[in-house]
Amino acid sequence: MAATDREQRVQKLKELGAERVDHRFKALPPDAAGLTVAELAAERRNLFTGGFTTPVLALSAESVEHNLALLETYAERHGLAFAPHGKTTMAPQLFARQVERGAWGITLAVPHQVRVAREFGTQRVFLANELVDPAALRWIAGELESDPEFRFICYVDSVRGVELMDAALRGAARPVDVVVELAAGEGARTGVRTAEECAAVADAVAGVATLRLVGVAGYEGEVPQADTERVRAYLDRLVSLVVDFDRAGRFAGLAEVVLSAGGSAWFDTVAESFAAVPELSLPVLKLLRSGAYVSHDSGHYRKLTPFNRVPDEGALQPAFRLWAQVVSRPSPSQAFVNAGKRDAAYDLDLPEAQVVRDGVTGAVRAATGVTVTKLSDQHGWLRTEEGVSLAVGDWVGLGLSHPCTVFDKWQLIPLVERDGTVSDYIRTFF
């Protein structure tokens, strides 16, 4: 790809600000219709008094910056490269900020996500899946041919997969780099189950000109009944596999070997295991792929984050807050807000009522005695304890769980500073 083409792709990030605000984007001020996103951002409206309608999802500017910096320094401290999983946010603006904060590249899961990343200038992609779609493979081959600086790596986990990839890629100018995916255990998700099968897949890769074996990878988050001991045992198997492949000369001719793992729940154990990798014949790119850290959350990952086990390393901050308005107070023990399944993640945990903003005075207090018990499509069911003051028109700030199913419900998300000022808008592409 010519330099001008790359510049044009990067320019598209800036052009996101030229998109017009209209009915497609929920919660944005009705009187902003017709403004560009950049023009609306320049007005620096307040989330609570600037005409935004409820429900509205807010992403904390300070917490996002804190989380970006924390994982950057964590990876550096532990000698890890970092390819955060972009399927969490599908937000090219955040991809770019992750790369600016030291990320090697971006991990993705399916071809559409790679297309989005490439459209906005991402130069290194790790696809954490075996890619056997012929149309997608031909497109990848075209990207590799047109842009010598584009690096693409994906899983292989079967001889059949190698055969399908080879058939689709014949005639390609550059081979596609692949890593053998080691399954996290019997009954786990994708991946090769045994060392013997791993060798067979590697042999199949070596037998075709369209693919190039560059390492091994896996996902420890799928270890059955995961605990530290079981996760470490799996990662030891992964390290042993890369050592065995290296001793067998499978990486001859490469500049480096790729060893990759790391979701958002066990990256401390990944760091420990990868630190113990013996010296190989080539340098090792130890690639961590955690993705949920950007926004973190107030539920699932708050409980699972490795920083709970290693508090001296720092702490992530939940960056999401969904603001909903009380629209009904039918009894002293019950209230309803106007946010439901269309707005909030509910696959792992229900939202958590955190704060209440008085609908008249704007005063903010803790949501003590308020619990979310259920979500309908467009309503949140609240239980209120005796004596709790909660009135129709009050705003309730909800903490959310599971970033991957929060981002995908919002196309344009206000980035909000601590005082409520909206400084930017994050565009997602799901």
C-alpha positions in Angstrom: 0.0 0.0 0.0 1.3 3.4 -0.9 2.0 5.9 1.8 -0.8 8.1 0.6 -3.2 5.1 1.0 -2.1 4.6 4.6 -2.5 8.3 5.2 -6.0 8.3 3.8 -6.9 5.5 6.2 -5.6 7.3 9.2 -7.4 10.4 7.9 -10.6 8.5 8.3 -10.3 8.6 12.0 -10.4 12.4 11.8 -13.3 12.2 9.5 -15.4 10.5 12.1 -15.8 14.0 13.5 -17.5 15.0 10.2 -20.4 12.7 10.7 -23.7 14.4 11.2 -25.6 13.9 14.4 -29.2 12.7 13.7 -31.8 10.2 14.8 -29.4 7.2 14.4 -27.6 8.1 17.6 -29.7 7.6 20.7 -29.5 10.0 23.7 -27.8 12.9 21.8 -29.5 16.3 22.2 -32.4 16.7 19.8 -31.3 20.3 19.1 -27.9 19.1 18.0 -29.4 17.4 14.9 -27.4 18.6 11.8 -24.3 19.4 13.7 -21.2 17.3 13.0 -19.8 15.2 15.8 -16.8 17.5 16.0 -19.0 20.6 16.2 -21.0 19.0 19.0 -17.9 18.0 20.8 -16.5 21.5 20.5 -19.6 22.8 22.4 -18.5 20.8 25.4 -22.0 20.4 26.6 -22.8 19.0 30.0 -24.2 15.5 30.1 -27.0 16.5 32.6 -27.9 20.0 31.5 -26.9 20.1 27.8 -30.0 18.5 26.3 -29.0 14.8 26.4 -32.0 12.5 26.7 -32.2 9.4 28.9 -31.1 6.7 28.9 -27.6 7.8 28.0 -24.3 5.9 28.3 -21.3 7.8 29.6 -17.7 6.8 29.3 -15.4 8.4 31.8 -12.5 10.2 30.1 -10.3 10.0 33.2 -10.9 6.3 33.8 -10.3 5.4 30.1 -7.0 7.3 30.3 -6.0 5.7 33.6 -6.8 2.2 32.2 -4.8 2.7 29.0 -1.8 3.9 31.0 -2.0 1.1 33.5 -1.9 -1.8 31.0 0.8 0.0 29.0 3.1 0.1 32.0 2.0 -3.4 33.1 3.0 -4.9 29.8 6.3 -3.0 29.8 7.1 -4.1 33.3 6.6 -7.8 32.5 8.3 -7.8 29.1 5.1 -8.4 27.2 3.9 -7.1 23.9 0.2 -6.1 23.9 -2.5 -6.7 21.3 -5.7 -5.8 23.1 -8.8 -7.5 21.9 -10.7 -5.0 19.7 -14.0 -6.9 19.6 -14.7 -5.5 23.1 -15.1 -1.9 21.8 -15.0 -2.0 18.0 -14.1 1.6 18.3 -11.2 2.7 16.0 -10.6 5.8 18.1 -9.8 3.6 21.0 -7.8 1.2 18.8 -5.6 4.2 17.9 -5.2 5.3 21.5 -4.2 1.8 22.5 -1.5 1.8 19.8 -0.4 5.2 20.9 -0.1 3.8 24.4 2.3 1.1 23.3 0.1 -1.7 21.9 1.8 -3.9 19.2 -1.4 -4.1 17.4 -5.1 -5.1 17.8 -6.6 -8.6 18.3 -9.9 -9.3 16.5 -12.2 -12.2 16.1 -14.0 -12.2 12.7 -13.3 -10.8 9.2 -15.7 -7.9 9.5 -13.8 -6.6 12.5 -10.5 -6.8 10.5 -12.1 -4.8 7.8 -13.1 -2.1 10.2 -9.6 -2.0 11.8 -7.9 -1.8 8.4 -10.3 0.9 7.2 -9.0 3.1 10.0 -5.3 2.4 9.6 -4.5 -0.5 11.9 -1.3 -2.0 10.7 -1.0 -5.1 12.9 -3.8 -7.6 13.5 -3.9 -10.8 15.4 -7.1 -12.8 14.5 -7.9 -15.1 17.5 -9.8 -17.6 15.3 -9.1 -20.0 12.5 -10.0 -18.2 9.3 -11.4 -20.5 6.6 -13.8 -18.1 4.7 -12.5 -18.0 1.1 -13.8 -14.5 0.4 -12.2 -13.2 3.6 -9.0 -14.9 2.9 -8.8 -13.5 -0.5 -9.4 -10.0 0.9 -6.6 -10.6 3.5 -4.3 -11.7 0.7 -5.1 -8.5 -1.2 -4.3 -6.4 1.9 -1.0 -8.1 2.4 -0.1 -7.6 -1.2 -1.0 -4.0 -1.3 0.6 -3.1 2.0 4.1 -4.6 2.7 3.9 -3.2 6.3 0.6 -4.9 7.2 1.2 -7.7 9.6 -1.6 -10.3 10.0 -1.6 -13.4 12.2 -4.4 -15.9 12.7 -5.0 -19.3 14.4 -4.9 -22.7 12.8 -6.4 -25.6 14.8 -7.0 -28.4 12.2 -5.5 -30.0 9.2 -8.8 -29.4 7.4 -8.5 -25.7 8.2 -5.0 -25.6 6.7 -6.4 -27.3 3.5 -9.2 -24.8 3.2 -6.9 -21.8 3.8 -4.4 -23.1 1.2 -7.1 -23.6 -1.4 -8.4 -20.1 -1.0 -4.9 -18.5 -0.9 -3.2 -20.1 -3.9 -1.6 -17.5 -6.0 -1.3 -15.0 -3.2 1.7 -12.8 -3.2 2.5 -13.3 0.5 1.9 -16.2 2.8 -0.5 -15.7 5.7 1.2 -16.0 9.1 -0.4 -18.6 11.4 -0.1 -19.8 15.0 -1.2 -23.2 16.1 -3.9 -22.8 18.7 -3.6 -25.1 21.7 -7.0 -25.9 23.3 -7.4 -25.0 27.0 -8.5 -28.5 27.8 -11.0 -31.3 26.9 -14.4 -29.8 26.5 -13.0 -26.3 26.1 -13.6 -24.1 23.1 -11.5 -24.2 19.9 -8.0 -25.4 19.6 -5.9 -28.5 19.0 -6.3 -31.0 21.9 -3.0 -32.9 22.0 0.6 -32.3 21.3 0.5 -35.0 18.6 -2.3 -33.2 16.8 -0.5 -29.9 17.1 2.5 -31.4 15.3 0.2 -32.7 12.6 -1.3 -29.3 12.1 2.2 -27.8 12.0 3.3 -30.4 9.4 0.3 -29.5 7.3 1.3 -25.8 7.4 4.8 -26.6 6.5 3.5 -28.5 3.5 1.9 -25.5 1.8 3.4 -22.4 0.4 0.4 -20.1 1.3 0.9 -20.3 5.0 3.8 -19.6 7.4 4.0 -21.0 10.9 5.2 -18.2 13.2 4.3 -19.5 16.7 1.6 -20.9 19.1 -1.2 -19.4 21.0 -4.2 -20.1 23.2 -6.8 -18.7 25.5 -6.5 -19.6 29.2 -9.9 -18.1 30.0 -11.4 -21.3 28.6 -9.6 -23.6 31.1 -12.3 -25.8 32.6 -12.9 -25.0 36.3 -10.2 -22.4 36.0 -8.1 -21.6 39.0 -4.5 -20.4 39.3 -3.1 -24.0 39.3 -5.1 -25.2 36.3 -4.4 -22.0 34.3 -0.7 -22.3 35.0 -0.7 -25.9 34.0 -2.3 -25.0 30.7 0.1 -22.2 30.1 3.0 -24.5 30.9 1.7 -26.8 28.1 1.6 -23.8 25.8 5.2 -22.9 26.6 6.3 -26.5 26.2 4.7 -26.6 22.8 6.6 -23.5 21.5 9.8 -25.0 22.9 9.2 -28.3 21.2 8.4 -26.6 17.9 11.5 -24.5 18.1 13.7 -27.6 18.8 12.2 -29.3 15.8 13.3 -26.4 13.6 9.8 -25.3 12.7 10.6 -21.6 13.0 13.7 -21.6 10.8 14.0 -18.4 8.7 11.8 -16.2 11.0 12.9 -13.0 12.7 10.9 -13.9 15.9 8.5 -16.5 17.4 5.0 -15.6 18.5 3.8 -16.9 21.8 0.3 -15.5 22.7 -2.4 -15.8 25.4 -4.1 -13.6 27.8 -7.7 -12.6 28.4 -8.8 -10.2 31.0 -9.1 -12.6 34.0 -5.6 -14.3 34.1 -3.1 -12.0 32.6 -1.0 -12.0 35.8 -0.6 -15.8 35.5 0.2 -15.4 31.8 2.9 -12.8 32.7 4.4 -15.3 35.3 4.4 -18.2 32.9 5.8 -16.3 29.9 8.6 -14.9 32.1 9.8 -18.5 32.5 10.1 -19.2 28.8 13.5 -20.7 28.2 15.8 -19.1 25.6 14.8 -20.2 22.1 16.7 -20.0 18.8 14.9 -16.8 18.0 13.6 -13.8 20.0 10.0 -14.4 21.4 7.2 -12.0 20.9 5.2 -12.6 24.1 1.8 -11.3 23.0 -0.9 -10.5 25.6 -4.5 -10.0 24.3 -6.6 -8.6 27.1 -9.4 -6.3 25.9 -11.9 -5.5 28.5 -9.5 -3.3 30.5 -10.2 -0.1 28.5 -13.6 0.4 30.2 -13.3 -2.3 32.8 -16.7 -2.7 34.5 -18.6 -2.7 37.8 -19.5 -6.4 37.8 -17.9 -9.4 36.1 -14.4 -8.0 35.6 -14.4 -6.1 38.8 -14.6 -9.5 40.5 -12.2 -11.3 38.1 -9.5 -8.8 37.4 -6.0 -10.0 38.2 -5.3 -6.7 39.9 -7.3 -8.1 42.8 -4.5 -10.7 43.2 -1.7 -8.3 42.6 -2.9 -5.0 44.1 0.7 -3.6 44.2 0.5 -3.5 40.4 -2.4 -1.0 40.4 -6.1 -1.1 39.8 -8.4 -0.6 36.9 -11.3 1.8 37.1 -14.8 1.2 35.8 -15.4 3.7 33.1 -19.1 3.1 32.2 -22.1 4.6 33.8 -25.5 4.3 32.3 -27.8 7.2 33.3 -31.6 6.4 33.3 -34.5 8.3 34.5 -37.2 7.2 37.0 -40.4 7.2 35.0 -42.7 5.4 37.4 -42.9 5.0 41.2 -46.0 2.8 41.7 -45.3 1.9 45.3 -42.8 2.7 48.1 -40.9 -0.5 47.3 -40.8 -0.3 43.5 -39.6 2.1 40.8 -39.0 1.9 37.1 -36.3 3.6 35.0 -36.3 4.0 31.2 -33.3 1.8 30.5 -33.5 -1.9 29.7 -32.0 -4.7 27.7 -31.7 -2.4 24.6 -29.3 -0.2 26.6 -27.5 -2.3 29.2 -25.6 -5.5 29.3 -27.4 -8.3 31.1 -25.8 -11.5 30.0 -23.5 -11.8 33.0 -24.8 -9.5 35.7 -27.7 -7.0 36.1 -26.8 -3.3 36.3 -25.9 -2.0 39.7 -27.6 1.2 41.0 -24.7 3.4 42.2 -25.8 7.0 42.4 -29.0 9.1 42.2 -29.1 12.6 40.7 -32.0 14.6 42.0 -34.2 15.6 39.1 -34.9 19.0 40.6 -31.7 20.2 42.3 -29.1 18.1 40.5 -27.6 17.0 43.8 -26.0 13.5 43.6 -26.1 11.0 46.4 -25.3 7.3 46.8 -28.1 4.9 45.6 -28.2 3.2 49.0 -31.2 0.9 49.3 -31.9 0.8 45.5 -31.4 -2.5 43.7 -32.0 -3.5 40.0 -34.0 -6.7 40.0 -34.9 -7.2 36.4 -34.7 -5.7 32.9 -37.4 -5.5 30.3 -36.6 -4.4 26.8 -36.9 -0.7 27.7 -37.4 -0.7 31.5 -35.3 -1.4 34.5 -37.1 -2.7 37.5 -35.9 -1.2 40.8 -36.6 -2.4 44.4 -36.3 0.3 47.0 -35.9 -0.3 50.7 -38.1 1.4 53.2 -37.5 5.1 53.6 -35.5 5.5 50.3 -36.2 8.8 48.6 -36.5 8.3 44.9 -38.9 10.4 42.8 -40.2 10.3 39.2 -37.7 12.5 37.2 -34.6 11.5 39.2 -31.7 10.2 37.3 -30.1 6.9 38.4 -26.5 6.1 37.5 -26.0 2.4 36.8 -22.8 0.5 36.9 -22.6 -2.1 34.2 -21.0 -5.6 33.7 -19.3 -7.1 30.7 -18.0 -4.4 28.4 -18.3 -6.5 25.2 -22.1 -6.4 25.5 -22.3 -2.8 26.5 -20.3 -1.2 23.7 -22.4 -3.1 21.0 -25.6 -1.4 22.1 -24.3 2.2 21.5 -23.1 3.7 18.2 -21.9 7.0 19.5 -20.9 7.2 23.2 -20.2 10.5 25.0 -16.7 10.7 26.6 -17.4 12.5 29.8 -15.1 14.4 32.1 -15.4 14.3 35.8 -17.6 17.5 36.0 -20.0 16.2 33.4 -18.5 17.9 30.4 -18.7 15.9 27.2 -15.3 16.3 25.5 -15.7 13.8 22.7 -17.8 11.0 21.2 -16.6 7.4 20.6 -18.0 5.8 17.4 -18.4 2.0 17.4 -18.8 -0.4 14.4 -20.5 -3.6 15.2 
